[in-house]
Amino acid sequence: MNAYQRAVKEITDRRREEKDSGLDIWRRALASDEGLRAANAFYQEEAVKKAQKLPNNIDKAREELEKNARRVGISKDILNPPYHCEACHDTGYANGKYCKCVVKSVIQSNAENLILPQVDFATAKATAPKAISKLYAKAEEYISEYPDNKKPFFIIIGSAGTGKTMLASAIATEMLSRGAATVTVSAFDMVKRAKDYHTQFAIDDYRDLFTPMLECDLLVIDDLGTETVLKNITREYFYTIINERWLRKKNTVITSNLAPNDMLARYGEAVFSRLCDKNISNLFTVTAKNARI
């Protein structure tokens, strides 16, 4: 059973337990209250008549049953608890695939999917280096537009020590608070995940950390350009990530020390044209001295 199957089982088990709990309350109420028993018997009789297309008083019977149920403190929500997810009705599947609630559960249950520290947005904004401080207003717009961002890519290019990572972490933290399934990785970690997936995914007990980078609502890749270039892995898997998120217009934040021409040379035209696609990408350049020194 993989992580997604386990998440589905947890969701369906929770639904069944909630309904069983409601039925248990109902049975105890029936056993202890004569008026409720009588109303329930009346309703059952009229329901049978209706099913047999005979004259019946089903509406009156339902009204009597609901009145007696309220009297003993039983609501519809007890007997039929509200769904935790309206998209899948707590089945774990929607439109023939795993529901977003399942994907989110899998992603956020693993601490390894949040490599960057969680940073309060307001605090980060107040302490940001001057060169990047204006970008916080753009970041606030980006966050406020979620999940309907016309430009879901947010690319920050600049030299070391200009506050790029702090801004990316603040965006991720704020998006998490708004319910977005979020994955934050360093470029090094991204390649490590790709390498593990490339060489070990057939192992039965292998835990897949690559797929969440494709499926999450928000992906943050920090320090792009500092990762090791591995043959048949780095460029190929990075293209897979970017292309998948570009096609599905999924929110993606990337920080990099690479100038655009260097990015083109390192990753190729296919990746570069998607990262810099003016239709879906916000690309910002920060020019300043290293604030850490």
C-alpha positions in Angstrom: 0.0 0.0 0.0 1.6 3.3 -1.1 1.2 6.7 0.6 -1.8 7.7 -1.5 -3.6 4.5 -0.9 -3.0 4.9 2.8 -4.4 8.4 2.7 -7.5 7.2 0.9 -8.0 4.5 3.5 -7.6 7.0 6.4 -10.2 9.3 4.7 -12.8 6.5 4.1 -12.1 5.0 7.6 -12.8 8.3 9.2 -16.0 8.7 7.2 -17.2 5.2 8.2 -16.3 5.8 11.9 -18.2 9.1 12.0 -21.3 7.5 10.4 -21.1 4.5 12.7 -20.9 6.9 15.7 -24.0 8.6 14.5 -25.9 5.3 14.1 -24.8 4.2 17.6 -26.3 7.5 19.0 -29.5 6.9 17.0 -29.9 3.3 18.2 -29.4 4.3 21.9 -32.0 7.1 21.5 -34.5 4.7 20.0 -34.0 2.2 22.8 -34.5 4.8 25.5 -37.3 7.0 24.0 -40.8 5.6 23.3 -41.9 8.6 21.3 -39.0 8.4 19.0 -39.6 4.7 18.5 -43.2 5.3 17.6 -42.3 8.1 15.1 -39.7 5.9 13.6 -42.1 3.0 13.2 -44.7 5.3 11.6 -42.1 6.6 9.1 -40.9 3.0 8.2 -44.5 2.0 7.5 -45.2 5.0 5.3 -41.9 4.5 3.5 -42.8 0.9 2.6 -46.2 2.1 1.3 -44.5 4.8 -0.8 -42.1 2.2 -2.2 -45.1 0.0 -3.1 -46.8 3.0 -4.7 -49.7 2.8 -2.3 -51.4 5.8 -0.7 -49.2 7.1 2.1 -48.5 9.9 4.6 -44.7 9.9 4.2 -44.4 13.7 4.5 -46.3 13.7 7.8 -44.3 10.7 9.0 -41.0 12.5 8.1 -42.1 15.6 9.9 -43.0 13.6 13.1 -39.7 11.7 13.0 -37.6 14.9 12.6 -39.6 16.6 15.4 -38.9 13.7 17.8 -35.3 13.5 16.7 -34.8 17.2 17.5 -36.5 16.7 20.8 -33.9 14.1 21.9 -31.0 16.1 20.6 -30.3 14.3 17.3 -29.6 16.4 14.2 -29.1 15.5 10.6 -25.4 16.1 11.0 -25.2 13.4 13.6 -26.8 10.8 11.4 -25.1 12.0 8.2 -22.0 14.0 9.1 -20.9 16.8 6.7 -18.2 15.8 4.2 -14.7 16.9 5.0 -14.1 17.3 1.3 -17.0 18.3 -1.0 -14.9 17.4 -4.1 -14.8 13.7 -3.4 -17.4 13.3 -0.7 -14.7 11.6 1.5 -14.1 8.8 -1.0 -10.6 10.0 -1.8 -11.3 10.0 -5.6 -12.6 12.8 -7.9 -12.9 12.6 -11.7 -11.3 9.2 -11.8 -8.1 10.1 -9.9 -6.8 10.8 -6.4 -8.6 13.9 -5.0 -6.7 17.0 -4.1 -7.4 16.3 -0.4 -5.5 13.0 -0.7 -2.6 14.7 -2.5 -2.5 17.4 0.1 -2.6 14.9 3.0 0.3 12.9 1.5 2.4 16.0 0.8 2.0 17.8 4.1 2.3 14.6 6.2 6.0 14.4 5.3 8.3 17.0 6.9 10.9 16.4 4.1 8.6 18.3 1.8 9.3 21.5 3.7 13.0 22.0 3.5 13.0 25.8 3.8 12.2 27.3 7.2 8.7 28.7 7.8 8.9 32.5 8.0 6.2 34.9 9.0 5.5 37.1 5.9 5.1 40.4 7.8 8.3 39.8 9.8 10.2 39.0 6.6 8.9 42.0 4.9 9.8 44.3 7.8 13.4 43.0 7.9 14.0 42.6 4.2 17.1 44.1 2.5 16.2 47.3 0.7 17.0 45.9 -2.7 14.3 43.3 -2.5 11.7 45.1 -0.2 9.7 46.3 -3.2 9.1 42.7 -4.3 7.1 41.9 -1.2 4.2 44.0 -2.7 4.4 41.8 -5.8 4.5 38.7 -3.6 1.4 39.9 -1.8 -0.5 40.2 -5.1 0.7 36.8 -6.1 -0.5 35.3 -2.8 -3.9 37.1 -2.9 -4.6 35.8 -6.5 -4.2 32.2 -5.5 -5.6 29.8 -6.7 -6.5 31.7 -9.8 -3.1 33.3 -10.7 -2.9 34.4 -14.3 0.9 34.2 -13.9 1.6 31.3 -11.5 5.4 31.3 -12.0 7.3 33.7 -9.7 11.0 33.8 -10.6 13.5 35.8 -8.5 17.0 36.2 -10.0 19.8 37.9 -8.1 23.2 37.6 -6.5 23.7 35.9 -3.2 22.6 37.6 0.0 19.9 39.8 -1.4 17.0 38.1 0.5 15.6 35.8 -2.2 15.4 32.7 0.0 13.7 34.6 2.8 11.0 36.0 0.4 10.4 32.5 -1.1 10.1 31.1 2.4 7.6 33.8 3.4 5.5 33.1 0.3 5.5 29.4 1.1 4.5 30.0 4.7 1.7 32.3 3.8 0.4 29.9 1.1 0.5 27.1 3.6 -1.7 29.1 5.9 -4.2 29.5 3.1 -4.5 25.8 2.6 -2.1 25.3 -0.3 -0.3 21.9 -0.4 3.2 23.2 -0.5 6.6 21.7 -1.2 9.8 23.6 -0.7 13.2 22.2 -1.8 16.7 23.4 -2.5 18.0 22.8 -6.0 20.4 20.3 -4.5 17.5 18.4 -2.9 15.5 18.5 -6.1 18.3 16.7 -7.9 18.7 14.2 -5.1 15.0 13.4 -5.3 15.2 13.0 -9.0 18.2 10.7 -8.7 16.5 8.5 -6.0 13.4 8.3 -8.2 15.5 7.5 -11.3 17.4 4.7 -9.6 15.2 3.3 -6.8 11.5 3.8 -7.6 11.0 0.1 -8.4 11.9 -0.9 -4.8 8.7 -1.9 -3.0 9.2 0.1 0.2 10.7 3.1 -1.7 9.1 6.4 -0.5 8.5 8.7 -3.5 9.6 12.3 -2.9 9.7 13.3 -6.6 6.0 13.1 -7.4 5.0 15.7 -4.8 7.0 18.3 -6.7 4.7 17.7 -9.7 1.4 17.5 -7.8 1.6 20.1 -5.0 -0.3 23.4 -5.2 2.9 25.4 -4.7 6.4 24.3 -5.4 9.4 26.4 -4.2 12.9 25.6 -5.6 15.6 27.6 -3.9 19.1 28.4 -5.3 18.5 27.0 -8.8 21.9 26.7 -10.5 23.8 25.5 -7.5 22.8 21.8 -8.0 25.1 19.1 -9.3 24.6 18.3 -13.0 24.1 14.6 -13.4 23.8 13.0 -16.8 20.3 11.9 -17.7 18.9 13.3 -14.5 19.4 17.0 -13.7 18.2 18.6 -17.0 15.8 15.9 -17.9 14.0 15.8 -14.5 14.0 19.5 -14.1 12.4 19.8 -17.5 9.8 17.3 -16.4 9.0 19.4 -13.3 8.8 22.7 -15.1 6.9 21.4 -18.1 4.3 19.6 -16.0 3.7 22.7 -13.9 3.8 25.0 -16.9 1.1 22.9 -18.7 -1.1 22.7 -15.6 -0.4 26.4 -14.7 0.6 25.4 -11.1 2.1 27.9 -8.7 5.9 27.7 -8.8 8.4 30.0 -7.1 12.1 29.8 -8.0 15.1 31.7 -6.8 18.4 31.6 -8.6 21.8 33.4 -8.8 22.0 32.7 -12.5 21.6 35.4 -15.1 19.0 34.7 -17.8 21.7 33.9 -20.4 23.4 31.5 -17.9 20.1 29.8 -17.2 19.5 29.3 -20.9 22.9 27.8 -21.4 22.6 25.5 -18.3 19.1 24.1 -18.9 18.4 24.6 -22.6 15.8 26.5 -24.6 12.8 24.2 -23.6 13.2 25.0 -19.9 14.2 28.6 -20.3 11.2 29.4 -22.6 8.8 28.0 -20.0 10.4 29.8 -17.0 10.4 33.1 -18.9 7.0 32.6 -20.6 5.5 36.1 -20.4 2.0 34.7 -20.3 2.5 32.8 -17.1 5.7 34.0 -15.5 6.6 36.9 -13.2 10.4 37.3 -13.5 12.2 39.7 -11.2 15.9 40.7 -11.0 17.4 41.9 -7.8 20.7 43.8 -8.0 22.5 44.6 -4.8 25.5 43.8 -2.7 25.5 40.7 -0.4 23.6 41.9 2.7 25.1 39.1 4.8 28.6 40.7 4.5 
